[in-house]
Amino acid sequence: MKIQLLGTGGADGVPALYGDTRVSRFARANGGKDVRSRTAALIDGILKIDFGPDTWHQMTREGLDARDWTALLFTHSDADHFALDEIQYAVFPFNDYEYVGFQVYGNSVICRAIIERFPEWPFEVFMTESFQSFENSGYTITPIEANHTAGEDSHNLIFESDGKTFLYGSDTGIWPDVTWEKLKDFKLDGMVIECTEGFAPTSYYGHLDAKEVLEVVERLNKMGTVSSDTKIWTTHHSHQGEATHDELVEFFGPHNINVGYDGAVIEIA
């Protein structure tokens, strides 16, 4: 399984468009891995996770073709993950295609928004619910409940294929008990987990800071869900987290956790 992190930034990216934080200033001056577009990922070139406002740039930057997608999977409806109007460019009149060549999966909020916005457009839309697995292109995909958005069934996603299991968690918060219980059923070969708040924790329940990432990984380790062989990467870093890429590497390195960056490729063999 090959996972490509197309974007690893928080809601307003790094550097933030209107931001003058230390991390934004550093990213503007130094570029490289400190420049982060809005969070998104791609599994084996065909399973696209989230469709944010930076999707065109990310696909073009990496030399990828959206016509290869078999599925577009949404985690939740926040604007940095769900750029609704961008989906229309997949079909006529913007090109000659009369149908979308991929299936769309999302929670009830996502599905309702797509159907209301495009009532007569040729989208094949499937509603997803936490802990209800489904199949696409030989993958078993299991949404699990994130602790992120009140009133919405926000998902993290577990992918299983060819004996390998991978968890993608871009907006997790500290998972509810029902999710921790479900995670006992899995042995993860790889995991991507958010670290939105970095070294600057806030009172918001829906995101993790760096210390909480370590606590989550430690709990998963004690459960047997992850091990020393599990490839663990971070994503969804905010410019408000008071952490540059190298500072995060220094913090997470001793814990065998890799700091994600735009374009990073994770191979699970």
C-alpha positions as a Markdown table, in Angstrom:
| # | Residue | x | y | z |
|---|---|---|---|---|
| 1 | Met | 0.0 | 0.0 | 0.0 |
| 2 | Lys | 1.3 | 3.4 | -1.0 |
| 3 | Ile | 0.0 | 6.5 | 0.8 |
| 4 | Gln | 0.9 | 10.0 | -0.5 |
| 5 | Leu | 0.3 | 13.0 | 1.7 |
| 6 | Leu | -0.8 | 15.6 | -0.8 |
| 7 | Gly | -1.3 | 18.3 | 1.9 |
| 8 | Thr | -0.4 | 18.4 | 5.5 |
| 9 | Gly | -1.6 | 21.9 | 6.6 |
| 10 | Gly | -4.4 | 23.0 | 8.8 |
| 11 | Ala | -7.5 | 24.9 | 7.7 |
| 12 | Asp | -5.7 | 28.0 | 6.4 |
| 13 | Gly | -2.5 | 26.4 | 5.3 |
| 14 | Val | 1.1 | 27.3 | 6.2 |
| 15 | Pro | 2.0 | 30.0 | 5.7 |
| 16 | Ala | -1.5 | 31.2 | 6.5 |
| 17 | Leu | -2.9 | 33.5 | 3.8 |
| 18 | Tyr | -3.6 | 36.3 | 6.3 |
| 19 | Gly | -1.3 | 35.0 | 9.1 |
| 20 | Asp | 1.7 | 36.7 | 10.7 |
| 21 | Thr | 2.6 | 34.0 | 13.2 |
| 22 | Arg | 6.2 | 33.0 | 13.7 |
| 23 | Val | 5.6 | 29.7 | 11.8 |
| 24 | Ser | 4.0 | 31.6 | 8.9 |
| 25 | Arg | 6.9 | 34.0 | 8.6 |
| 26 | Phe | 9.4 | 31.1 | 8.8 |
| 27 | Ala | 7.6 | 29.2 | 6.0 |
| 28 | Arg | 7.5 | 32.3 | 3.8 |
| 29 | Ala | 11.2 | 32.9 | 4.2 |
| 30 | Asn | 12.4 | 29.3 | 4.0 |
| 31 | Gly | 9.9 | 27.3 | 2.0 |
| 32 | Gly | 10.6 | 23.6 | 1.7 |
| 33 | Lys | 8.7 | 21.3 | 4.1 |
| 34 | Asp | 7.4 | 24.2 | 6.1 |
| 35 | Val | 5.0 | 25.2 | 3.3 |
| 36 | Arg | 1.9 | 23.1 | 3.9 |
| 37 | Ser | -1.2 | 23.1 | 1.7 |
| 38 | Arg | -4.6 | 21.9 | 3.1 |
| 39 | Thr | -4.6 | 18.3 | 4.3 |
| 40 | Ala | -5.4 | 15.6 | 1.8 |
| 41 | Ala | -4.0 | 12.2 | 0.8 |
| 42 | Leu | -4.1 | 9.5 | -1.9 |
| 43 | Ile | -4.0 | 5.7 | -1.5 |
| 44 | Asp | -2.3 | 3.8 | -4.3 |
| 45 | Gly | -3.1 | 6.5 | -6.8 |
| 46 | Ile | -6.8 | 5.7 | -6.8 |
| 47 | Leu | -8.5 | 6.4 | -3.5 |
| 48 | Lys | -8.6 | 10.1 | -2.9 |
| 49 | Ile | -9.1 | 11.3 | 0.7 |
| 50 | Asp | -10.8 | 14.7 | 0.9 |
| 51 | Phe | -11.1 | 17.3 | -1.8 |
| 52 | Gly | -10.0 | 20.7 | -0.4 |
| 53 | Pro | -9.4 | 24.0 | -2.1 |
| 54 | Asp | -5.7 | 23.1 | -2.9 |
| 55 | Thr | -6.6 | 19.9 | -4.8 |
| 56 | Trp | -5.7 | 21.2 | -8.3 |
| 57 | His | -2.4 | 22.5 | -7.1 |
| 58 | Gln | -1.5 | 19.3 | -5.2 |
| 59 | Met | -2.3 | 17.0 | -8.1 |
| 60 | Thr | -0.4 | 19.2 | -10.6 |
| 61 | Arg | 2.6 | 19.5 | -8.3 |
| 62 | Glu | 2.9 | 15.7 | -8.0 |
| 63 | Gly | 2.2 | 15.0 | -11.7 |
| 64 | Leu | -1.0 | 13.0 | -10.8 |
| 65 | Asp | -4.2 | 12.6 | -12.8 |
| 66 | Ala | -7.6 | 12.7 | -11.1 |
| 67 | Arg | -9.1 | 10.5 | -13.8 |
| 68 | Asp | -7.3 | 7.6 | -12.1 |
| 69 | Trp | -9.5 | 7.9 | -9.0 |
| 70 | Thr | -11.9 | 5.1 | -8.3 |
| 71 | Ala | -13.2 | 6.8 | -5.1 |
| 72 | Leu | -13.4 | 10.2 | -3.5 |
| 73 | Leu | -13.7 | 9.8 | 0.3 |
| 74 | Phe | -14.7 | 12.6 | 2.5 |
| 75 | Thr | -13.9 | 12.7 | 6.2 |
| 76 | His | -16.2 | 15.6 | 7.2 |
| 77 | Ser | -17.6 | 18.9 | 5.8 |
| 78 | Asp | -15.1 | 21.5 | 7.0 |
| 79 | Ala | -14.2 | 23.8 | 4.1 |
| 80 | Asp | -10.5 | 22.8 | 4.1 |
| 81 | His | -11.6 | 19.2 | 3.4 |
| 82 | Phe | -14.8 | 19.7 | 1.3 |
| 83 | Ala | -14.5 | 22.2 | -1.5 |
| 84 | Leu | -18.0 | 21.4 | -2.9 |
| 85 | Asp | -18.0 | 23.5 | -6.1 |
| 86 | Glu | -14.7 | 22.0 | -7.3 |
| 87 | Ile | -16.3 | 18.6 | -7.9 |
| 88 | Gln | -18.3 | 20.0 | -10.9 |
| 89 | Tyr | -15.2 | 20.3 | -13.0 |
| 90 | Ala | -15.1 | 16.5 | -13.4 |
| 91 | Val | -18.0 | 16.5 | -16.0 |
| 92 | Phe | -19.6 | 18.4 | -18.8 |
| 93 | Pro | -19.6 | 21.3 | -19.6 |
| 94 | Phe | -16.1 | 21.6 | -18.2 |
| 95 | Asn | -15.0 | 18.6 | -20.3 |
| 96 | Asp | -16.5 | 16.0 | -22.5 |
| 97 | Tyr | -17.3 | 13.4 | -19.7 |
| 98 | Glu | -20.9 | 12.7 | -19.2 |
| 99 | Tyr | -20.4 | 11.0 | -15.8 |
| 100 | Val | -18.0 | 11.1 | -13.0 |
| 101 | Gly | -15.5 | 8.3 | -13.2 |
| 102 | Phe | -15.2 | 7.8 | -9.4 |
| 103 | Gln | -17.7 | 7.0 | -6.6 |
| 104 | Val | -18.2 | 9.6 | -3.9 |
| 105 | Tyr | -18.4 | 8.6 | -0.2 |
| 106 | Gly | -19.3 | 10.8 | 2.7 |
| 107 | Asn | -21.4 | 11.2 | 5.8 |
| 108 | Ser | -25.0 | 12.5 | 5.7 |
| 109 | Val | -23.9 | 16.2 | 5.8 |
| 110 | Ile | -21.6 | 15.7 | 2.8 |
| 111 | Cys | -24.2 | 13.7 | 0.8 |
| 112 | Arg | -27.0 | 16.1 | 1.4 |
| 113 | Ala | -24.8 | 19.1 | 0.3 |
| 114 | Ile | -23.7 | 17.4 | -2.9 |
| 115 | Ile | -27.3 | 16.3 | -3.8 |
| 116 | Glu | -28.7 | 19.7 | -3.0 |
| 117 | Arg | -26.0 | 21.5 | -5.0 |
| 118 | Phe | -26.0 | 19.2 | -8.0 |
| 119 | Pro | -29.5 | 17.6 | -8.1 |
| 120 | Glu | -29.2 | 16.6 | -11.7 |
| 121 | Trp | -25.5 | 15.9 | -12.1 |
| 122 | Pro | -24.1 | 12.4 | -12.6 |
| 123 | Phe | -22.5 | 11.7 | -9.3 |
| 124 | Glu | -22.7 | 8.3 | -7.7 |
| 125 | Val | -22.9 | 9.2 | -4.0 |
| 126 | Phe | -22.8 | 6.8 | -1.1 |
| 127 | Met | -23.6 | 7.7 | 2.5 |
| 128 | Thr | -21.0 | 6.5 | 5.1 |
| 129 | Glu | -21.6 | 5.9 | 8.8 |
| 130 | Ser | -19.0 | 5.3 | 11.5 |
| 131 | Phe | -18.2 | 1.6 | 12.0 |
| 132 | Gln | -20.0 | 0.5 | 8.8 |
| 133 | Ser | -17.4 | -1.0 | 6.4 |
| 134 | Phe | -17.7 | -0.9 | 2.6 |
| 135 | Glu | -15.7 | -2.0 | -0.4 |
| 136 | Asn | -14.0 | -0.2 | -3.3 |
| 137 | Ser | -11.4 | -1.5 | -5.7 |
| 138 | Gly | -10.4 | -4.4 | -3.5 |
| 139 | Tyr | -10.1 | -2.3 | -0.3 |
| 140 | Thr | -12.2 | -2.7 | 2.8 |
| 141 | Ile | -12.7 | 0.8 | 4.2 |
| 142 | Thr | -14.0 | 1.3 | 7.7 |
| 143 | Pro | -15.0 | 4.8 | 8.9 |
| 144 | Ile | -14.5 | 5.3 | 12.6 |
| 145 | Glu | -15.9 | 8.1 | 14.7 |
| 146 | Ala | -13.7 | 11.1 | 15.2 |
| 147 | Asn | -14.2 | 13.6 | 18.0 |
| 148 | His | -14.2 | 16.7 | 15.8 |
| 149 | Thr | -17.4 | 18.3 | 14.8 |
| 150 | Ala | -20.6 | 18.6 | 16.9 |
| 151 | Gly | -23.7 | 17.3 | 15.2 |
| 152 | Glu | -21.7 | 15.6 | 12.4 |
| 153 | Asp | -20.5 | 12.0 | 12.0 |
| 154 | Ser | -16.9 | 13.0 | 11.3 |
| 155 | His | -14.8 | 10.1 | 10.1 |
| 156 | Asn | -11.3 | 8.8 | 10.3 |
| 157 | Leu | -10.7 | 6.0 | 7.8 |
| 158 | Ile | -9.2 | 2.5 | 8.1 |
| 159 | Phe | -8.1 | 0.9 | 4.9 |
| 160 | Glu | -7.4 | -2.9 | 4.5 |
| 161 | Ser | -5.9 | -4.6 | 1.5 |
| 162 | Asp | -3.6 | -7.5 | 0.8 |
| 163 | Gly | -3.2 | -8.2 | 4.5 |
| 164 | Lys | -2.1 | -4.6 | 5.3 |
| 165 | Thr | -4.1 | -2.1 | 7.5 |
| 166 | Phe | -3.7 | 1.6 | 7.5 |
| 167 | Leu | -5.5 | 4.3 | 9.5 |
| 168 | Tyr | -5.9 | 7.9 | 8.3 |
| 169 | Gly | -6.8 | 10.4 | 10.9 |
| 170 | Ser | -6.6 | 14.1 | 9.8 |
| 171 | Asp | -9.0 | 15.6 | 12.4 |
| 172 | Thr | -9.4 | 13.2 | 15.3 |
| 173 | Gly | -9.5 | 14.9 | 18.7 |
| 174 | Ile | -9.3 | 12.4 | 21.5 |
| 175 | Trp | -11.5 | 9.5 | 20.2 |
| 176 | Pro | -14.7 | 8.6 | 22.0 |
| 177 | Asp | -14.8 | 5.4 | 23.9 |
| 178 | Val | -16.7 | 3.6 | 21.2 |
| 179 | Thr | -13.8 | 4.3 | 18.8 |
| 180 | Trp | -11.2 | 3.2 | 21.2 |
| 181 | Glu | -13.1 | -0.1 | 21.6 |
| 182 | Lys | -13.4 | -0.6 | 17.9 |
| 183 | Leu | -9.7 | 0.0 | 17.4 |
| 184 | Lys | -8.9 | -3.1 | 19.5 |
| 185 | Asp | -10.1 | -5.1 | 16.5 |
| 186 | Phe | -7.2 | -3.8 | 14.3 |
| 187 | Lys | -3.4 | -4.2 | 14.0 |
| 188 | Leu | -2.1 | -1.2 | 12.1 |
| 189 | Asp | 0.8 | -1.4 | 9.7 |
| 190 | Gly | 0.6 | 2.3 | 9.2 |
| 191 | Met | -1.1 | 5.4 | 10.6 |
| 192 | Val | -1.4 | 9.1 | 9.8 |
| 193 | Ile | -2.5 | 11.2 | 12.7 |
| 194 | Glu | -3.2 | 14.9 | 13.1 |
| 195 | Cys | -1.0 | 17.3 | 15.1 |
| 196 | Thr | -2.9 | 20.5 | 14.5 |
| 197 | Glu | -2.0 | 22.4 | 17.7 |
| 198 | Gly | 1.6 | 21.5 | 17.8 |
| 199 | Phe | 3.3 | 23.0 | 20.9 |
| 200 | Ala | 0.4 | 25.5 | 21.5 |
| 201 | Pro | -2.6 | 23.5 | 22.9 |
| 202 | Thr | -6.0 | 25.1 | 23.0 |
| 203 | Ser | -9.3 | 24.4 | 24.7 |
| 204 | Tyr | -10.8 | 23.1 | 21.5 |
| 205 | Tyr | -11.7 | 19.4 | 21.8 |
| 206 | Gly | -11.5 | 18.5 | 18.1 |
| 207 | His | -7.8 | 18.6 | 17.5 |
| 208 | Leu | -4.6 | 17.2 | 19.0 |
| 209 | Asp | -1.4 | 18.9 | 20.2 |
| 210 | Ala | 2.0 | 17.2 | 20.1 |
| 211 | Lys | 1.8 | 15.9 | 23.6 |
| 212 | Glu | -1.6 | 14.4 | 23.0 |
| 213 | Val | -0.3 | 12.7 | 19.9 |
| 214 | Leu | 2.2 | 10.8 | 22.1 |
| 215 | Glu | -0.5 | 9.9 | 24.5 |
| 216 | Val | -2.8 | 8.5 | 21.8 |
| 217 | Val | 0.1 | 6.5 | 20.3 |
| 218 | Glu | 1.1 | 5.2 | 23.7 |
| 219 | Arg | -2.5 | 4.1 | 24.4 |
| 220 | Leu | -2.7 | 2.4 | 21.0 |
| 221 | Asn | 0.5 | 0.6 | 21.7 |
| 222 | Lys | -0.7 | -0.7 | 25.1 |
| 223 | Met | -3.9 | -2.0 | 23.3 |
| 224 | Gly | -1.7 | -3.8 | 20.7 |
| 225 | Thr | -3.2 | -1.8 | 17.9 |
| 226 | Val | 0.2 | -0.3 | 17.0 |
| 227 | Ser | 3.7 | -1.7 | 17.6 |
| 228 | Ser | 7.3 | -0.6 | 17.1 |
| 229 | Asp | 6.9 | -1.8 | 13.4 |
| 230 | Thr | 3.9 | 0.5 | 12.7 |
| 231 | Lys | 4.8 | 3.4 | 10.4 |
| 232 | Ile | 3.4 | 6.5 | 12.1 |
| 233 | Trp | 3.2 | 10.0 | 10.4 |
| 234 | Thr | 1.7 | 13.3 | 11.4 |
| 235 | Thr | -0.4 | 15.7 | 9.4 |
| 236 | His | -2.8 | 18.7 | 9.6 |
| 237 | His | -0.3 | 21.1 | 11.1 |
| 238 | Ser | -1.4 | 24.6 | 11.9 |
| 239 | His | 0.7 | 27.7 | 11.6 |
| 240 | Gln | -0.7 | 28.6 | 15.1 |
| 241 | Gly | 0.9 | 25.5 | 16.6 |
| 242 | Glu | 4.2 | 27.3 | 17.2 |
| 243 | Ala | 6.2 | 24.5 | 15.6 |
| 244 | Thr | 8.3 | 24.5 | 12.4 |
| 245 | His | 8.9 | 21.2 | 10.6 |
| 246 | Asp | 12.4 | 20.7 | 12.1 |
| 247 | Glu | 11.2 | 21.5 | 15.6 |
| 248 | Leu | 8.5 | 18.8 | 15.2 |
| 249 | Val | 11.1 | 16.4 | 13.9 |
| 250 | Glu | 13.2 | 17.0 | 17.0 |
| 251 | Phe | 10.3 | 16.4 | 19.2 |
| 252 | Phe | 8.9 | 13.3 | 17.6 |
| 253 | Gly | 12.1 | 11.7 | 16.4 |
| 254 | Pro | 12.8 | 9.9 | 19.8 |
| 255 | His | 9.3 | 8.4 | 19.7 |
| 256 | Asn | 9.7 | 6.8 | 16.2 |
| 257 | Ile | 7.0 | 9.2 | 14.7 |
| 258 | Asn | 7.6 | 10.8 | 11.3 |
| 259 | Val | 6.6 | 14.4 | 10.7 |
| 260 | Gly | 4.5 | 14.6 | 7.5 |
| 261 | Tyr | 5.1 | 17.1 | 4.8 |
| 262 | Asp | 3.5 | 17.9 | 1.4 |
| 263 | Gly | 4.3 | 15.1 | -1.1 |
| 264 | Ala | 5.6 | 12.6 | 1.5 |
| 265 | Val | 5.1 | 9.0 | 0.4 |
| 266 | Ile | 4.5 | 6.2 | 2.9 |
| 267 | Glu | 5.2 | 2.6 | 1.7 |
| 268 | Ile | 3.6 | -0.2 | 3.6 |
| 269 | Ala | 5.0 | -3.5 | 2.2 |
